Amino acid sequence: MCFSAGASFTGGIIISVIGVVTIKKVHKPTQIVFACIPLFFGFQQLVEGVVWLTIPVPEYAGMQKIATYSFQIMALVIWPLMIPFSVLHMEKSKKRQKILFILLIMGAILSLYYSYCLLFFNVNPQIKGYHVQYNNDFPISLAMISFLFYLVVTITPLFVSSIKRTHLLAILMTLSCLITAIFFKQYLTSVWCFFAALISMVILWILHDSRKTFNLEKLELLLKPVIGKSD
């Protein structure tokens, strides 16, 4: 969360609770990774709360570094893999699976690139204008390309998916990214993650709706022999 330490911890707790509820809505093993996304965001916001608290205190420089890099790993390394993998894992259409697999490979390449950057370049957070700004010295020449790749692998899978309402999630994430890029450009990583965390509540709706459909299908299968005999 990008506005204060209190907001980060409060939001992290609320989103984590939503994450627990979302996981309880899982009725197929293939949905587990997708259902873990809100919990992932909740933990990410709690980690950024630690970043907020440790930036002004030099004595906590070690803790700040751990929290900073944990946040960056979640945002830049895990997220580009988590979205395409979770959607691919749920997809039933063979054609869509092929597209999603390509996006997963792209996400893996991007994750490797960001892993390299986090290993060999510096990331220094600072509080500026009621936001956390993560300053890094990653290669400037690849900054725009990597960002475009990031958008493709984290949003496109949701448009490709045949799962009901994932398109809505994709549209909301696109709008949040545009708003963040226009109004909070310097704090993109932190602020967009905040919006994406709120949008992750849509995942609860998707799985809740999916569970209702699944229960109806089971009921129809159970009643089918009975209906057949009556005919």
C-alpha positions in Angstrom: 0.0 0.0 0.0 1.4 3.3 -1.0 0.1 6.0 1.3 1.5 5.1 4.8 2.7 2.3 7.0 -0.7 2.1 8.7 -2.5 1.9 5.4 -0.1 -0.9 4.3 -0.6 -3.0 7.4 -4.4 -2.4 7.5 -4.8 -3.2 3.8 -2.5 -6.2 4.1 -4.6 -7.7 6.9 -7.9 -7.0 5.1 -6.7 -8.4 1.8 -5.2 -11.4 3.5 -8.5 -12.2 5.1 -10.1 -11.9 1.7 -7.4 -14.3 0.5 -8.3 -16.9 3.1 -11.9 -16.7 2.1 -11.0 -17.0 -1.5 -9.0 -20.1 -0.9 -12.0 -21.6 0.8 -14.0 -21.2 -2.4 -11.6 -23.5 -4.3 -13.4 -26.6 -5.5 -10.8 -27.8 -8.0 -7.0 -28.3 -7.5 -6.4 -26.3 -10.7 -7.8 -23.2 -9.0 -5.4 -23.1 -6.0 -2.7 -20.9 -7.5 -5.3 -18.4 -8.9 -7.0 -18.4 -5.5 -3.8 -17.6 -3.7 -3.4 -14.2 -5.6 -5.3 -12.1 -3.0 -3.3 -13.7 -0.2 -0.1 -13.0 -2.2 -1.1 -9.3 -2.4 -2.0 -9.2 1.2 1.4 -10.4 2.2 3.1 -8.0 -0.2 1.3 -5.1 1.4 2.5 -6.2 4.8 6.0 -6.4 3.6 5.8 -2.8 2.2 4.5 -1.7 5.6 7.9 -2.9 7.0 9.6 -0.9 4.3 7.7 2.2 5.4 8.7 1.8 9.0 12.4 1.0 8.4 13.2 3.8 5.9 13.5 6.6 8.5 15.5 4.4 10.9 19.2 3.8 9.9 19.5 1.1 12.6 17.0 -1.0 10.7 18.9 -0.8 7.4 19.3 -4.6 7.3 15.6 -5.2 7.8 14.7 -2.5 5.3 16.9 -4.3 2.7 15.2 -7.6 3.3 11.7 -6.1 3.1 12.6 -4.0 0.0 14.0 -7.0 -1.9 11.2 -9.2 -0.8 8.7 -6.7 -2.2 10.6 -6.4 -5.4 10.9 -10.2 -5.8 7.1 -10.6 -5.4 6.3 -7.7 -7.8 8.9 -8.3 -10.5 9.9 -12.0 -10.3 6.9 -14.0 -8.9 4.0 -12.0 -10.4 5.0 -12.3 -14.1 5.0 -16.1 -13.5 2.0 -16.4 -11.2 -0.6 -14.8 -13.5 0.1 -16.8 -16.7 0.7 -20.1 -14.8 -2.5 -19.8 -12.7 -4.7 -19.0 -15.7 -3.0 -21.7 -17.8 -3.6 -24.2 -15.0 -7.4 -23.5 -15.1 -7.8 -23.3 -18.8 -9.6 -26.2 -20.6 -9.4 -25.0 -24.2 -6.4 -26.5 -26.0 -6.0 -23.5 -28.3 -6.0 -21.0 -25.4 -3.6 -23.2 -23.5 -1.0 -22.9 -26.3 -1.3 -19.1 -26.2 -1.1 -19.1 -22.4 2.0 -21.4 -22.5 3.8 -18.9 -24.7 2.9 -16.1 -22.3 4.2 -18.2 -19.4 7.5 -18.7 -21.3 7.7 -14.9 -21.8 6.9 -14.4 -18.1 9.7 -16.8 -17.2 12.2 -14.9 -19.3 11.1 -11.6 -17.7 11.4 -13.1 -14.2 14.9 -14.3 -15.0 15.8 -10.8 -16.3 14.5 -9.1 -13.1 16.2 -11.8 -11.0 19.5 -10.8 -12.7 18.8 -7.1 -12.0 18.0 -7.6 -8.4 21.2 -9.7 -7.9 23.6 -7.3 -9.7 22.0 -3.8 -9.3 20.8 -1.7 -6.4 17.3 -0.9 -5.3 16.9 2.0 -2.8 13.4 2.9 -1.5 12.6 6.4 -0.3 9.4 8.0 1.0 8.4 10.8 -1.3 5.1 12.6 -1.6 3.3 10.1 0.7 4.4 7.2 -1.5 7.3 4.7 -1.5 9.5 5.3 -4.5 11.8 2.4 -5.4 14.9 3.8 -7.1 17.0 1.4 -9.0 19.9 1.4 -11.4 18.6 -1.3 -13.7 19.7 -1.0 -17.4 17.9 2.0 -18.8 18.0 0.7 -22.4 15.8 -2.2 -21.4 13.5 -0.4 -19.1 10.7 0.2 -21.6 10.9 -3.2 -23.2 10.8 -5.0 -19.9 7.9 -2.9 -18.7 5.9 -3.7 -21.9 6.7 -7.4 -21.4 5.5 -7.0 -17.8 2.1 -5.6 -19.0 1.8 -8.4 -21.6 2.5 -11.3 -19.3 0.4 -10.0 -16.4 -2.7 -8.8 -18.2 -3.0 -10.6 -21.5 -3.5 -14.1 -19.9 -6.7 -12.7 -18.3 -8.0 -11.7 -21.7 -7.1 -15.0 -23.3 -8.7 -17.1 -20.5 -12.2 -18.6 -21.1 -12.9 -18.5 -17.4 -16.0 -16.3 -16.7 -15.3 -12.7 -15.6 -11.5 -12.9 -15.9 -11.9 -10.4 -18.8 -13.4 -8.0 -16.2 -10.4 -8.5 -14.0 -8.1 -7.8 -17.0 -10.0 -4.6 -17.9 -9.8 -3.3 -14.3 -6.1 -4.1 -14.1 -5.5 -2.3 -17.4 -7.3 0.8 -16.2 -5.5 0.7 -12.8 -2.2 0.5 -14.6 -3.1 3.5 -16.9 -4.2 5.6 -13.9 -1.0 4.7 -12.0 1.3 5.4 -15.0 -0.4 8.8 -15.7 -0.7 10.1 -12.1 1.8 8.2 -10.1 4.6 7.4 -12.7 7.5 7.7 -10.3 5.9 5.3 -7.8 4.6 2.8 -10.4 5.6 -0.4 -8.6 4.2 0.5 -5.3 0.9 2.2 -6.4 -0.1 -0.2 -9.1 0.4 -3.1 -6.6 -2.1 -1.3 -4.3 -4.7 -1.0 -7.1 -4.1 -4.6 -8.2 -4.5 -5.7 -4.6 -7.9 -4.1 -4.4 -8.9 -5.6 -7.8 -7.8 -9.0 -6.6 -11.1 -9.1 -4.7 -12.7 -9.8 -8.1 -11.0 -13.1 -7.9 -13.2 -14.0 -4.9 -16.2 -13.2 -7.0 -14.9 -15.3 -9.9 -14.3 -18.4 -7.8 -17.6 -17.9 -5.9 -19.4 -17.8 -9.2 -17.4 -20.8 -10.5 -18.3 -22.8 -7.4 -22.0 -22.1 -7.8 -21.8 -23.3 -11.5 -19.8 -26.4 -10.4 -22.5 -27.2 -7.7 -25.3 -26.8 -10.3 -23.5 -29.1 -12.7 -23.1 -31.7 -10.0 -26.7 -31.5 -9.1 -27.7 -31.9 -12.8 -25.6 -35.0 -13.0 -27.1 -36.5 -9.9 -30.7 -35.7 -11.1 -30.1 -36.9 -14.6 -30.7 -40.7 -13.9 -33.8 -39.8 -11.9 -35.2 -37.5 -14.7 -34.4 -40.2 -17.3 -36.4 -42.9 -15.4 -39.4 -40.5 -15.0 -39.4 -40.0 -18.8 
